[in-house]
Amino acid sequence: MNTSQMQGGGPEALHPSLWLASQLAHSSSKCVDTGYPALSGQLPGGGWPTGTLVDLLQQQAGIGEMRLLKPALLAVAQRKIVMLQPPHAPQALALAEMGFEPSQLVWLRASRSTDALWAAEQVLRSGSCGALLFWQQNVRGESLRRLHLAAQAGETLFFMMRPLASAQDSSPAPLRLSLRPAAGGLEIGFVKRRGPQRDAPLFLPLTPSLLQRHAPLDRPLPAPVTARSLLPELVQ
């Protein structure tokens, strides 16, 4: 790219997918504020991108990912928030303490991975939900590409929760973050983002849930529904 091409604007002026390697890219989609200025300042567009796949690669489930996503999920909760294949039954009291009403949440279970992938694709293509949180251990690259393409049909926040080891695999996700537990919060690594490489992780303090000490007293959400039985109602 020569100097004359750069005059009158940055590389984004030529194409929205171009950016300077020394700067964070401008997001081509709407972003939702993370609720954490330190994290938002490290993300292209200043927040979680909608209409795209976001990879959250966890050392293990239940390390604070829901508290991390809480501000963004509350911001889009005027539409349904779908939790697909969570590793543990979502706890009603904990979610209520975070500010969620049971009517805002849909808990989906599928007996087979193919059904879960099908359900995720239908939710994304419908554009009727504010967010989709999808926990999956093993996903083929072809399936990730289908989900990423389906997400582009709308403005749903779409988070794939996968094992940390998946960071070694390729992914079409423009944003990939690793999540590790740390005293008082989370350690967030920037596996992939549209912008300069950041080797040092970001420590993000998270306020512990007041109900954590009373977890045995909590109760799960009502029994999950199967993906194929609920989807006609969800995506109409």
FIKOLZA-1660 file (N, C-alpha, C; in steps of 0.1 Angstrom, whole numbers, plus 5000, padded with zeros to 4 digits):
% residues 236
   i   px   py   pz ch aa at
   1 5009 4988 5000  A  M  N
   1 5000 5000 5000  A  M CA
   1 5009 5012 5000  A  M  C
   2 5007 5021 4990  A  N  N
   2 5016 5033 4989  A  N CA
   2 5010 5045 4997  A  N  C
   3 5018 5056 4998  A  T  N
   3 5014 5067 5006  A  T CA
   3 5001 5074 5000  A  T  C
   4 5000 5075 4987  A  S  N
   4 4988 5081 4981  A  S CA
   4 4976 5074 4984  A  S  C
   5 4977 5060 4985  A  Q  N
   5 4965 5052 4989  A  Q CA
   5 4960 5055 5003  A  Q  C
   6 4970 5058 5011  A  M  N
   6 4967 5060 5025  A  M CA
   6 4962 5074 5028  A  M  C
   7 4963 5084 5019  A  Q  N
   7 4959 5097 5021  A  Q CA
   7 4943 5097 5022  A  Q  C
   8 4938 5106 5032  A  G  N
   8 4924 5107 5033  A  G CA
   8 4918 5097 5042  A  G  C
   9 4926 5088 5048  A  G  N
   9 4921 5078 5058  A  G CA
   9 4930 5066 5059  A  G  C
  10 4927 5058 5068  A  G  N
  10 4935 5046 5070  A  G CA
  10 4931 5035 5061  A  G  C
  11 4937 5023 5063  A  P  N
  11 4934 5012 5054  A  P CA
  11 4919 5008 5054  A  P  C
  12 4911 5012 5064  A  E  N
  12 4897 5009 5065  A  E CA
  12 4890 5016 5053  A  E  C
  13 4896 5028 5049  A  A  N
  13 4890 5035 5038  A  A CA
  13 4890 5027 5025  A  A  C
  14 4899 5018 5024  A  L  N
  14 4900 5009 5012  A  L CA
  14 4891 4997 5013  A  L  C
  15 4891 4991 5025  A  H  N
  15 4882 4980 5028  A  H CA
  15 4881 4978 5043  A  H  C
  16 4868 4975 5048  A  P  N
  16 4866 4975 5062  A  P CA
  16 4874 4964 5069  A  P  C
  17 4878 4954 5062  A  S  N
  17 4886 4943 5068  A  S CA
  17 4901 4946 5070  A  S  C
  18 4905 4957 5065  A  L  N
  18 4919 4961 5066  A  L CA
  18 4922 4970 5078  A  L  C
  19 4934 4968 5084  A  W  N
  19 4937 4977 5095  A  W CA
  19 4953 4977 5096  A  W  C
  20 4958 4987 5103  A  L  N
  20 4972 4988 5106  A  L CA
  20 4976 4978 5116  A  L  C
  21 4987 4971 5114  A  A  N
  21 4991 4960 5124  A  A CA
  21 4994 4966 5138  A  A  C
  22 4997 4979 5138  A  S  N
  22 5000 4985 5151  A  S CA
  22 4988 4990 5159  A  S  C
  23 4976 4989 5153  A  Q  N
  23 4964 4995 5159  A  Q CA
  23 4953 4984 5159  A  Q  C
  24 4944 4986 5168  A  L  N
  24 4932 4977 5168  A  L CA
  24 4923 4981 5157  A  L  C
  25 4918 4971 5151  A  A  N
  25 4909 4973 5139  A  A CA
  25 4896 4979 5144  A  A  C
  26 4889 4986 5135  A  H  N
  26 4875 4991 5137  A  H CA
  26 4866 4979 5134  A  H  C
  27 4857 4976 5143  A  S  N
  27 4847 4965 5141  A  S CA
  27 4838 4968 5130  A  S  C
  28 4836 4959 5121  A  S  N
  28 4826 4960 5110  A  S CA
  28 4812 4957 5114  A  S  C
  29 4810 4953 5126  A  S  N
  29 4797 4949 5132  A  S CA
  29 4794 4957 5145  A  S  C
  30 4782 4957 5149  A  K  N
  30 4778 4964 5161  A  K CA
  30 4785 4957 5173  A  K  C
  31 4790 4964 5183  A  C  N
  31 4796 4959 5194  A  C CA
  31 4788 4962 5207  A  C  C
  32 4789 4953 5217  A  V  N
  32 4782 4955 5229  A  V CA
  32 4793 4957 5240  A  V  C
  33 4792 4967 5248  A  D  N
  33 4802 4970 5258  A  D CA
  33 4804 4958 5267  A  D  C
  34 4816 4955 5270  A  T  N
  34 4819 4944 5279  A  T CA
  34 4815 4947 5294  A  T  C
  35 4815 4960 5297  A  G  N
  35 4812 4964 5311  A  G CA
  35 4825 4966 5319  A  G  C
  36 4837 4962 5312  A  Y  N
  36 4850 4963 5319  A  Y CA
  36 4859 4972 5310  A  Y  C
  37 4861 4984 5313  A  P  N
  37 4869 4993 5305  A  P CA
  37 4882 4988 5301  A  P  C
  38 4889 4981 5310  A  A  N
  38 4902 4975 5307  A  A CA
  38 4902 4965 5296  A  A  C
  39 4891 4957 5296  A  L  N
  39 4889 4947 5285  A  L CA
  39 4884 4953 5273  A  L  C
  40 4874 4962 5274  A  S  N
  40 4869 4968 5262  A  S CA
  40 4880 4976 5254  A  S  C
  41 4889 4982 5261  A  G  N
  41 4900 4989 5255  A  G CA
  41 4910 4980 5247  A  G  C
  42 4909 4967 5249  A  Q  N
  42 4917 4958 5242  A  Q CA
  42 4910 4951 5230  A  Q  C
  43 4898 4954 5228  A  L  N
  43 4890 4947 5218  A  L CA
  43 4887 4956 5206  A  L  C
  44 4888 4951 5194  A  P  N
  44 4884 4959 5182  A  P CA
  44 4870 4964 5183  A  P  C
  45 4867 4976 5181  A  G  N
  45 4854 4982 5183  A  G CA
  45 4850 4985 5197  A  G  C
  46 4858 4982 5206  A  G  N
  46 4856 4985 5220  A  G CA
  46 4846 4977 5227  A  G  C
  47 4843 4965 5223  A  G  N
  47 4834 4956 5230  A  G CA
  47 4833 4942 5223  A  G  C
  48 4823 4935 5228  A  W  N
  48 4820 4922 5222  A  W CA
  48 4813 4924 5208  A  W  C
  49 4818 4918 5198  A  P  N
  49 4812 4920 5184  A  P CA
  49 4799 4911 5183  A  P  C
  50 4789 4916 5177  A  T  N
  50 4777 4908 5174  A  T CA
  50 4778 4903 5160  A  T  C
  51 4770 4893 5157  A  G  N
  51 4769 4887 5144  A  G CA
  51 4782 4880 5140  A  G  C
  52 4789 4875 5149  A  T  N
  52 4802 4868 5146  A  T CA
  52 4805 4858 5157  A  T  C
  53 4813 4848 5154  A  L  N
  53 4817 4838 5164  A  L CA
  53 4828 4844 5173  A  L  C
  54 4826 4843 5186  A  V  N
  54 4837 4847 5196  A  V CA
  54 4841 4834 5203  A  V  C
  55 4853 4830 5203  A  D  N
  55 4859 4818 5210  A  D CA
  55 4863 4822 5224  A  D  C
  56 4857 4816 5234  A  L  N
  56 4862 4817 5247  A  L CA
  56 4868 4804 5252  A  L  C
  57 4881 4803 5253  A  L  N
  57 4888 4790 5255  A  L CA
  57 4892 4789 5270  A  L  C
  58 4885 4780 5277  A  Q  N
  58 4886 4780 5292  A  Q CA
  58 4895 4769 5297  A  Q  C
  59 4901 4772 5308  A  Q  N
  59 4909 4761 5314  A  Q CA
  59 4900 4751 5320  A  Q  C
  60 4888 4756 5325  A  Q  N
  60 4877 4747 5330  A  Q CA
  60 4865 4755 5330  A  Q  C
  61 4853 4748 5331  A  A  N
  61 4841 4755 5332  A  A CA
  61 4838 4760 5346  A  A  C
  62 4831 4771 5347  A  G  N
  62 4827 4776 5360  A  G CA
  62 4838 4785 5367  A  G  C
  63 4847 4791 5359  A  I  N
  63 4858 4799 5365  A  I CA
  63 4854 4813 5366  A  I  C
  64 4842 4817 5362  A  G  N
  64 4838 4831 5362  A  G CA
  64 4833 4836 5348  A  G  C
  65 4831 4827 5339  A  E  N
  65 4827 4831 5325  A  E CA
  65 4814 4839 5325  A  E  C
  66 4804 4834 5334  A  M  N
  66 4791 4841 5334  A  M CA
  66 4793 4855 5340  A  M  C
  67 4801 4856 5350  A  R  N
  67 4803 4870 5356  A  R CA
  67 4810 4879 5346  A  R  C
  68 4819 4873 5338  A  L  N
  68 4826 4881 5327  A  L CA
  68 4816 4886 5317  A  L  C
  69 4806 4877 5313  A  L  N
  69 4797 4881 5303  A  L CA
  69 4785 4888 5308  A  L  C
  70 4783 4889 5321  A  K  N
  70 4771 4894 5327  A  K CA
  70 4767 4908 5322  A  K  C
  71 4776 4918 5321  A  P  N
  71 4771 4931 5317  A  P CA
  71 4766 4931 5302  A  P  C
  72 4773 4924 5294  A  A  N
  72 4768 4923 5280  A  A CA
  72 4755 4916 5278  A  A  C
  73 4754 4905 5286  A  L  N
  73 4742 4897 5285  A  L CA
  73 4730 4905 5290  A  L  C
  74 4732 4912 5301  A  L  N
  74 4721 4921 5306  A  L CA
  74 4717 4932 5296  A  L  C
  75 4727 4936 5288  A  A  N
  75 4724 4947 5278  A  A CA
  75 4715 4942 5267  A  A  C
  76 4716 4929 5264  A  V  N
  76 4708 4924 5253  A  V CA
  76 4696 4915 5257  A  V  C
  77 4693 4915 5270  A  A  N
  77 4684 4906 5276  A  A CA
  77 4669 4909 5273  A  A  C
  78 4667 4920 5265  A  Q  N
  78 4653 4922 5260  A  Q CA
  78 4649 4911 5250  A  Q  C
  79 4659 4904 5245  A  R  N
  79 4656 4892 5237  A  R CA
  79 4662 4880 5244  A  R  C
  80 4657 4868 5241  A  K  N
  80 4661 4856 5248  A  K CA
  80 4676 4854 5248  A  K  C
  81 4681 4849 5259  A  I  N
  81 4695 4844 5260  A  I CA
  81 4694 4829 5261  A  I  C
  82 4701 4823 5251  A  V  N
  82 4701 4808 5250  A  V CA
  82 4713 4802 5256  A  V  C
  83 4712 4793 5264  A  M  N
  83 4724 4785 5270  A  M CA
  83 4722 4771 5264  A  M  C
  84 4731 4767 5255  A  L  N
  84 4731 4754 5248  A  L CA
  84 4742 4745 5253  A  L  C
  85 4738 4734 5258  A  Q  N
  85 4748 4724 5263  A  Q CA
  85 4757 4728 5275  A  Q  C
  86 4752 4736 5284  A  P  N
  86 4760 4740 5296  A  P CA
  86 4765 4727 5303  A  P  C
  87 4777 4727 5308  A  P  N
  87 4783 4715 5315  A  P CA
  87 4776 4712 5328  A  P  C
  88 4770 4723 5334  A  H  N
  88 4762 4721 5347  A  H CA
  88 4749 4727 5346  A  H  C
  89 4739 4723 5354  A  A  N
  89 4726 4729 5353  A  A CA
  89 4727 4743 5358  A  A  C
  90 4722 4753 5350  A  P  N
  90 4722 4767 5354  A  P CA
  90 4714 4768 5367  A  P  C
  91 4720 4776 5377  A  Q  N
  91 4714 4777 5390  A  Q CA
  91 4705 4790 5390  A  Q  C
  92 4692 4788 5394  A  A  N
  92 4683 4799 5393  A  A CA
  92 4686 4811 5403  A  A  C
  93 4690 4808 5415  A  L  N
  93 4693 4818 5425  A  L CA
  93 4705 4826 5420  A  L  C
  94 4716 4819 5416  A  A  N
  94 4728 4826 5411  A  A CA
  94 4725 4835 5400  A  A  C
  95 4717 4831 5390  A  L  N
  95 4713 4839 5379  A  L CA
  95 4705 4851 5383  A  L  C
  96 4696 4848 5392  A  A  N
  96 4687 4859 5397  A  A CA
  96 4696 4870 5404  A  A  C
  97 4706 4865 5412  A  E  N
  97 4715 4875 5419  A  E CA
  97 4723 4883 5409  A  E  C
  98 4725 4878 5397  A  M  N
  98 4732 4885 5386  A  M CA
  98 4723 4894 5379  A  M  C
  99 4710 4893 5381  A  G  N
  99 4700 4902 5375  A  G CA
  99 4692 4897 5364  A  G  C
 100 4692 4883 5362  A  F  N
 100 4684 4877 5351  A  F CA
 100 4671 4871 5357  A  F  C
 101 4661 4873 5349  A  E  N
 101 4648 4867 5352  A  E CA
 101 4647 4854 5345  A  E  C
 102 4641 4844 5351  A  P  N
 102 4640 4831 5344  A  P CA
 102 4633 4832 5330  A  P  C
 103 4624 4841 5328  A  S  N
 103 4618 4842 5315  A  S CA
 103 4627 4847 5304  A  S  C
 104 4639 4853 5308  A  Q  N
 104 4648 4858 5298  A  Q CA
 104 4658 4847 5293  A  Q  C
 105 4658 4835 5300  A  L  N
 105 4668 4825 5297  A  L CA
 105 4661 4813 5291  A  L  C
 106 4668 4806 5282  A  V  N
 106 4664 4794 5276  A  V CA
 106 4675 4784 5278  A  V  C
 107 4672 4772 5284  A  W  N
 107 4682 4762 5286  A  W CA
 107 4679 4751 5276  A  W  C
 108 4689 4749 5267  A  L  N
 108 4687 4739 5256  A  L CA
 108 4697 4727 5258  A  L  C
 109 4692 4715 5257  A  R  N
 109 4700 4703 5257  A  R CA
 109 4698 4695 5245  A  R  C
 110 4708 4689 5240  A  A  N
 110 4707 4680 5228  A  A CA
 110 4714 4667 5231  A  A  C
 111 4709 4656 5227  A  S  N
 111 4714 4643 5230  A  S CA
 111 4727 4640 5222  A  S  C
 112 4728 4646 5210  A  R  N
 112 4739 4644 5201  A  R CA
 112 4745 4657 5197  A  R  C
 113 4758 4656 5194  A  S  N
 113 4765 4668 5190  A  S CA
 113 4759 4674 5177  A  S  C
 114 4755 4665 5168  A  T  N
 114 4750 4670 5155  A  T CA
 114 4737 4678 5158  A  T  C
 115 4729 4674 5167  A  D  N
 115 4717 4681 5171  A  D CA
 115 4720 4695 5177  A  D  C
 116 4730 4695 5186  A  A  N
 116 4734 4707 5192  A  A CA
 116 4739 4717 5182  A  A  C
 117 4747 4713 5172  A  L  N
 117 4752 4722 5162  A  L CA
 117 4741 4727 5153  A  L  C
 118 4731 4718 5150  A  W  N
 118 4719 4722 5142  A  W CA
 118 4712 4733 5150  A  W  C
 119 4710 4731 5163  A  A  N
 119 4702 4740 5171  A  A CA
 119 4709 4754 5171  A  A  C
 120 4722 4754 5173  A  A  N
 120 4729 4766 5173  A  A CA
 120 4728 4774 5160  A  A  C
 121 4729 4767 5149  A  E  N
 121 4728 4773 5136  A  E CA
 121 4714 4779 5134  A  E  C
 122 4703 4772 5139  A  Q  N
 122 4690 4777 5137  A  Q CA
 122 4688 4790 5146  A  Q  C
 123 4693 4790 5158  A  V  N
 123 4691 4801 5167  A  V CA
 123 4698 4813 5160  A  V  C
 124 4710 4811 5155  A  L  N
 124 4718 4822 5149  A  L CA
 124 4711 4828 5137  A  L  C
 125 4706 4819 5128  A  R  N
 125 4700 4823 5116  A  R CA
 125 4687 4831 5118  A  R  C
 126 4680 4827 5129  A  S  N
 126 4667 4833 5132  A  S CA
 126 4668 4848 5136  A  S  C
 127 4679 4852 5142  A  G  N
 127 4681 4865 5147  A  G CA
 127 4672 4870 5158  A  G  C
 128 4665 4860 5164  A  S  N
 128 4655 4863 5174  A  S CA
 128 4660 4864 5188  A  S  C
 129 4673 4860 5190  A  C  N
 129 4678 4859 5204  A  C CA
 129 4689 4870 5206  A  C  C
 130 4690 4875 5218  A  G  N
 130 4701 4884 5221  A  G CA
 130 4714 4878 5222  A  G  C
 131 4715 4866 5227  A  A  N
 131 4728 4860 5229  A  A CA
 131 4727 4845 5228  A  A  C
 132 4737 4838 5223  A  L  N
 132 4738 4823 5224  A  L CA
 132 4751 4820 5230  A  L  C
 133 4750 4812 5241  A  L  N
 133 4762 4806 5248  A  L CA
 133 4762 4792 5245  A  L  C
 134 4772 4787 5238  A  F  N
 134 4773 4773 5234  A  F CA
 134 4785 4766 5239  A  F  C
 135 4784 4756 5248  A  W  N
 135 4795 4749 5254  A  W CA
 135 4797 4736 5245  A  W  C
 136 4809 4734 5240  A  Q  N
 136 4812 4722 5232  A  Q CA
 136 4826 4718 5234  A  Q  C
 137 4829 4705 5235  A  Q  N
 137 4842 4700 5237  A  Q CA
 137 4850 4699 5224  A  Q  C
 138 4844 4693 5214  A  N  N
 138 4851 4691 5202  A  N CA
 138 4842 4696 5190  A  N  C
 139 4847 4704 5182  A  V  N
 139 4840 4710 5170  A  V CA
 139 4849 4709 5158  A  V  C
 140 4845 4704 5147  A  R  N
 140 4853 4704 5135  A  R CA
 140 4853 4718 5129  A  R  C
 141 4864 4720 5122  A  G  N
 141 4866 4733 5115  A  G CA
 141 4854 4737 5106  A  G  C
 142 4849 4727 5099  A  E  N
 142 4838 4729 5090  A  E CA
 142 4826 4734 5097  A  E  C
 143 4823 4728 5109  A  S  N
 143 4811 4732 5117  A  S CA
 143 4813 4746 5123  A  S  C
 144 4825 4750 5126  A  L  N
 144 4828 4763 5131  A  L CA
 144 4825 4773 5120  A  L  C
 145 4829 4770 5108  A  R  N
 145 4827 4779 5097  A  R CA
 145 4812 4781 5094  A  R  C
 146 4805 4770 5095  A  R  N
 146 4790 4771 5093  A  R CA
 146 4784 4780 5104  A  R  C
 147 4788 4778 5116  A  L  N
 147 4782 4786 5127  A  L CA
 147 4786 4801 5126  A  L  C
 148 4799 4803 5122  A  H  N
 148 4803 4817 5120  A  H CA
 148 4795 4824 5109  A  H  C
 149 4793 4817 5098  A  L  N
 149 4785 4822 5087  A  L CA
 149 4770 4824 5091  A  L  C
 150 4765 4815 5099  A  A  N
 150 4751 4817 5104  A  A CA
 150 4750 4829 5113  A  A  C
 151 4760 4831 5121  A  A  N
 151 4760 4843 5130  A  A CA
 151 4759 4856 5123  A  A  C
 152 4765 4856 5111  A  Q  N
 152 4765 4869 5103  A  Q CA
 152 4751 4872 5098  A  Q  C
 153 4741 4864 5099  A  A  N
 153 4728 4866 5095  A  A CA
 153 4720 4876 5104  A  A  C
 154 4726 4879 5116  A  G  N
 154 4719 4888 5125  A  G CA
 154 4729 4895 5134  A  G  C
 155 4724 4900 5146  A  E  N
 155 4732 4907 5155  A  E CA
 155 4732 4900 5169  A  E  C
 156 4732 4887 5169  A  T  N
 156 4733 4879 5181  A  T CA
 156 4747 4879 5187  A  T  C
 157 4748 4880 5200  A  L  N
 157 4761 4878 5206  A  L CA
 157 4763 4863 5207  A  L  C
 158 4774 4858 5201  A  F  N
 158 4776 4844 5200  A  F CA
 158 4789 4840 5206  A  F  C
 159 4789 4832 5217  A  F  N
 159 4801 4828 5224  A  F CA
 159 4802 4813 5224  A  F  C
 160 4813 4808 5219  A  M  N
 160 4816 4793 5220  A  M CA
 160 4825 4791 5232  A  M  C
 161 4821 4783 5241  A  M  N
 161 4829 4780 5253  A  M CA
 161 4836 4766 5250  A  M  C
 162 4849 4767 5248  A  R  N
 162 4856 4754 5244  A  R CA
 162 4868 4752 5253  A  R  C
 163 4874 4740 5253  A  P  N
 163 4886 4738 5262  A  P CA
 163 4898 4746 5257  A  P  C
 164 4906 4750 5267  A  L  N
 164 4918 4758 5264  A  L CA
 164 4927 4751 5253  A  L  C
 165 4927 4738 5253  A  A  N
 165 4936 4731 5243  A  A CA
 165 4932 4734 5229  A  A  C
 166 4919 4739 5227  A  S  N
 166 4914 4742 5213  A  S CA
 166 4921 4754 5208  A  S  C
 167 4929 4762 5216  A  A  N
 167 4936 4773 5211  A  A CA
 167 4946 4769 5200  A  A  C
 168 4950 4757 5200  A  Q  N
 168 4960 4752 5190  A  Q CA
 168 4954 4750 5177  A  Q  C
 169 4940 4749 5176  A  D  N
 169 4934 4746 5164  A  D CA
 169 4930 4759 5157  A  D  C
 170 4929 4758 5144  A  S  N
 170 4924 4770 5136  A  S CA
 170 4909 4773 5139  A  S  C
 171 4905 4785 5137  A  S  N
 171 4891 4789 5139  A  S CA
 171 4888 4801 5131  A  S  C
 172 4876 4802 5125  A  P  N
 172 4873 4814 5117  A  P CA
 172 4869 4826 5126  A  P  C
 173 4869 4824 5139  A  A  N
 173 4865 4834 5149  A  A CA
 173 4875 4846 5148  A  A  C
 174 4871 4858 5146  A  P  N
 174 4880 4869 5145  A  P CA
 174 4885 4873 5159  A  P  C
 175 4878 4868 5170  A  L  N
 175 4882 4871 5184  A  L CA
 175 4883 4858 5191  A  L  C
 176 4895 4855 5197  A  R  N
 176 4896 4843 5205  A  R CA
 176 4904 4847 5218  A  R  C
 177 4898 4844 5229  A  L  N
 177 4904 4847 5242  A  L CA
 177 4905 4835 5250  A  L  C
 178 4916 4834 5258  A  S  N
 178 4918 4823 5267  A  S CA
 178 4914 4828 5281  A  S  C
 179 4908 4819 5289  A  L  N
 179 4903 4823 5302  A  L CA
 179 4909 4813 5312  A  L  C
 180 4917 4819 5322  A  R  N
 180 4922 4811 5333  A  R CA
 180 4918 4817 5346  A  R  C
 181 4916 4809 5356  A  P  N
 181 4912 4814 5369  A  P CA
 181 4924 4821 5376  A  P  C
 182 4922 4832 5383  A  A  N
 182 4932 4839 5390  A  A CA
 182 4926 4844 5403  A  A  C
 183 4934 4845 5413  A  A  N
 183 4929 4850 5426  A  A CA
 183 4921 4863 5424  A  A  C
 184 4909 4863 5427  A  G  N
 184 4901 4876 5426  A  G CA
 184 4895 4879 5412  A  G  C
 185 4897 4870 5403  A  G  N
 185 4892 4873 5389  A  G CA
 185 4897 4863 5379  A  G  C
 186 4899 4868 5367  A  L  N
 186 4903 4860 5355  A  L CA
 186 4915 4865 5349  A  L  C
 187 4923 4856 5343  A  E  N
 187 4935 4860 5335  A  E CA
 187 4930 4858 5321  A  E  C
 188 4930 4868 5313  A  I  N
 188 4925 4868 5299  A  I CA
 188 4937 4869 5289  A  I  C
 189 4938 4859 5281  A  G  N
 189 4949 4859 5271  A  G CA
 189 4943 4862 5257  A  G  C
 190 4950 4869 5249  A  F  N
 190 4945 4873 5236  A  F CA
 190 4951 4864 5225  A  F  C
 191 4944 4853 5223  A  V  N
 191 4949 4843 5213  A  V CA
 191 4948 4848 5199  A  V  C
 192 4938 4856 5196  A  K  N
 192 4936 4862 5183  A  K CA
 192 4927 4874 5183  A  K  C
 193 4931 4885 5177  A  R  N
 193 4923 4896 5176  A  R CA
 193 4927 4904 5164  A  R  C
 194 4919 4913 5158  A  R  N
 194 4923 4921 5147  A  R CA
 194 4930 4933 5152  A  R  C
 195 4943 4932 5153  A  G  N
 195 4951 4942 5158  A  G CA
 195 4965 4937 5162  A  G  C
 196 4973 4945 5170  A  P  N
 196 4986 4940 5173  A  P CA
 196 4985 4928 5183  A  P  C
 197 4995 4920 5182  A  Q  N
 197 4996 4908 5191  A  Q CA
 197 4999 4913 5205  A  Q  C
 198 4992 4907 5215  A  R  N
 198 4995 4911 5229  A  R CA
 198 4999 4898 5236  A  R  C
 199 5011 4897 5240  A  D  N
 199 5016 4885 5247  A  D CA
 199 5012 4884 5261  A  D  C
 200 5012 4896 5268  A  A  N
 200 5009 4896 5282  A  A CA
 200 4994 4894 5285  A  A  C
 201 4990 4886 5294  A  P  N
 201 4976 4884 5297  A  P CA
 201 4971 4896 5304  A  P  C
 202 4958 4898 5304  A  L  N
 202 4951 4909 5311  A  L CA
 202 4944 4903 5324  A  L  C
 203 4948 4908 5335  A  F  N
 203 4940 4904 5347  A  F CA
 203 4928 4912 5349  A  F  C
 204 4917 4905 5350  A  L  N
 204 4904 4912 5352  A  L CA
 204 4898 4909 5365  A  L  C
 205 4897 4918 5374  A  P  N
 205 4891 4915 5387  A  P CA
 205 4876 4913 5386  A  P  C
 206 4870 4903 5392  A  L  N
 206 4856 4900 5392  A  L CA
 206 4851 4899 5406  A  L  C
 207 4839 4906 5408  A  T  N
 207 4833 4905 5421  A  T CA
 207 4827 4891 5423  A  T  C
 208 4831 4884 5434  A  P  N
 208 4825 4871 5436  A  P CA
 208 4810 4872 5439  A  P  C
 209 4803 4861 5435  A  S  N
 209 4789 4861 5437  A  S CA
 209 4786 4859 5452  A  S  C
 210 4776 4866 5457  A  L  N
 210 4772 4865 5471  A  L CA
 210 4767 4852 5474  A  L  C
 211 4762 4844 5464  A  L  N
 211 4756 4831 5466  A  L CA
 211 4766 4819 5466  A  L  C
 212 4779 4822 5463  A  Q  N
 212 4788 4811 5461  A  Q CA
 212 4789 4803 5474  A  Q  C
 213 4789 4809 5485  A  R  N
 213 4790 4802 5498  A  R CA
 213 4778 4794 5501  A  R  C
 214 4767 4797 5494  A  H  N
 214 4754 4790 5497  A  H CA
 214 4750 4782 5485  A  H  C
 215 4759 4777 5477  A  A  N
 215 4756 4770 5465  A  A CA
 215 4747 4758 5467  A  A  C
 216 4749 4750 5479  A  P  N
 216 4741 4739 5481  A  P CA
 216 4726 4742 5482  A  P  C
 217 4723 4755 5486  A  L  N
 217 4709 4759 5487  A  L CA
 217 4703 4763 5474  A  L  C
 218 4711 4764 5464  A  D  N
 218 4705 4769 5451  A  D CA
 218 4697 4758 5445  A  D  C
 219 4690 4761 5434  A  R  N
 219 4682 4752 5427  A  R CA
 219 4684 4754 5412  A  R  C
 220 4684 4744 5404  A  P  N
 220 4686 4746 5389  A  P CA
 220 4673 4753 5383  A  P  C
 221 4675 4758 5371  A  L  N
 221 4664 4763 5363  A  L CA
 221 4655 4751 5361  A  L  C
 222 4642 4754 5357  A  P  N
 222 4634 4743 5353  A  P CA
 222 4640 4734 5342  A  P  C
 223 4636 4722 5342  A  A  N
 223 4643 4712 5333  A  A CA
 223 4645 4717 5319  A  A  C
 224 4656 4714 5313  A  P  N
 224 4659 4719 5300  A  P CA
 224 4649 4712 5290  A  P  C
 225 4647 4719 5279  A  V  N
 225 4639 4714 5268  A  V CA
 225 4649 4710 5257  A  V  C
 226 4644 4700 5249  A  T  N
 226 4652 4695 5238  A  T CA
 226 4652 4706 5227  A  T  C
 227 4663 4706 5220  A  A  N
 227 4665 4717 5209  A  A CA
 227 4654 4716 5199  A  A  C
 228 4650 4705 5194  A  R  N
 228 4641 4704 5183  A  R CA
 228 4627 4707 5188  A  R  C
 229 4624 4705 5200  A  S  N
 229 4610 4707 5205  A  S CA
 229 4607 4722 5207  A  S  C
 230 4618 4730 5211  A  L  N
 230 4616 4744 5214  A  L CA
 230 4618 4753 5202  A  L  C
 231 4627 4749 5193  A  L  N
 231 4632 4758 5183  A  L CA
 231 4621 4764 5174  A  L  C
 232 4610 4756 5170  A  P  N
 232 4600 4763 5162  A  P CA
 232 4594 4775 5169  A  P  C
 233 4592 4774 5182  A  E  N
 233 4587 4786 5190  A  E CA
 233 4597 4797 5191  A  E  C
 234 4610 4793 5193  A  L  N
 234 4621 4802 5195  A  L CA
 234 4624 4811 5183  A  L  C
 235 4624 4805 5171  A  V  N
 235 4628 4811 5159  A  V CA
 235 4617 4816 5150  A  V  C
 236 4605 4816 5155  A  Q  N
 236 4594 4820 5146  A  Q CA
 236 4594 4835 5144  A  Q  C
% end
